[in-house]
């Protein structure tokens, strides 16, 4: 039984390997008029319309995890803080540290983390320029069938699913990707007349790939006869990887760059401003005018790109394969990547295709943003991020629909986003607070409020140099007071 569970995991090439690990969206921060360099990642065209004419990022971190397969109850979530480990049981009273949703829905999940490095932004009239750095890691699994999810939890000695033929022709996919990116961004105000404000923006990012992995089981028919016998037929699957490992013994390989690629973000923004057009002349950067608006609408294409791995890369494809597994004959080791490949070949035969290179696509998404000025410093924002995959070799970014009321000023800001992930009707309650250059927030506080089970978490925080009064770095438009010289007597020869 234990070996067959390993075989299932091998066959699907760790399709759920991220379950126990587990936005970059930071929905409570990136839509702010004071977001500055932080907002470039959502829509680069917003730079030129920012309340800031200059901004510097020091460091930031955010991570988001969610899935619709595994969970712990909200009560057990609170017990974790008391050091009490959650315990659940299978139908045969075997212990597990999590429960699973036993329903007919396909299972999906993701991990999204990002470390933000130094970055900067400068607005000069109709032009804006940005530089960002980040190390990103994303992993996802999609379309895991309910029967496979049940076998992974209950093990194959689960009588209700034995002696049944299961057939799947919807691709079961899992992938993971990590890379270092350097972004060079530009935004241009290309139309300004009366109360209309149009801007365009683009970010170009060279990418340095660290790890890449994917699997796609395009179709499979299988039957579990008992706890030691299984048949798999009409199997069409492929997988590829480039990892920091020696594949013969799984020892760590320190080489960082295994792949290289490019990506781009493109955006456009329209604003209906509250004041008419002026000539926009200024002699100092701080004299630039900020155009307040009644509402603005933005559209962007995010992470359109790829990474090609050429070092320590392998890609293997099987077509129309079959396998018969019988536990007493299963004596092949599978402790290293090479041994796993040998075991797969032992059961499924010779691969249809083997390659020593691998190209993977980034988690591309389309985004629509709407921001409405309500009263004084109050705003209401709506943001849609629609994630999709480019074929088998890509990581899927989750689809998110968010609504967020916001109160903002140069010194302090509070946002309360309510988000819906992957069209799930259960809302996720979040918050974000910024005080000067420091910010912290979360897009998912549901377990704390006992609104839903604990299926993941979200947290982000960071520090920027802007808006910090102690070091006189308040770089918002129209603020020139720190550039004026004070307490200096005018030179007069009569004083001598």
Buried (B, 14 or more C-beta within 10 A) or exposed (E): EEBBBEBBBBBBBBBBBBBEEBBBBBBBBBBBBBBBBBBBBBBBBBBBBBBBBBBBBBEBEBBBBBBBBBBBBBEBBBBEEEEEEBEBEBBEEEEBEBBBBEEEEBBBBBBBBBBBBEBBBBBEBBEBBBBBBBBBBBBBBBBBBBBBBBBBBBBBBBEEBBEEEBEBEEBBBBBBBBBBBBBEBBBBBEEBEEBEBBBBBBBBBBBBBBBBBBBBBBBBBBBBEEBBBBBBBBBBBBBBBBBBBBBEEBEEEEEEEBBBBBBBBBBBBBBBBEEEEEEEEBEEBBBBBBBEBEBBBBBBBBBBBBBBBBBBBBBBBBEEBBBEBEBEEBEBEBEBBBBBBEBBBEBBEEBBEEBEBBBBBBBBBBBBBBBBBEEEEEBBBBBBBBBEBBEBBBBBBBBBBBBBBBBBEBEEBBBBBBBBBBEBEEBBBBBBBBEBBBBBBBBBBBBBEEBBBBBBBBBBBBBBBBBBEEEEBBBBBEBBEEEEEEEEEEEEEEEE
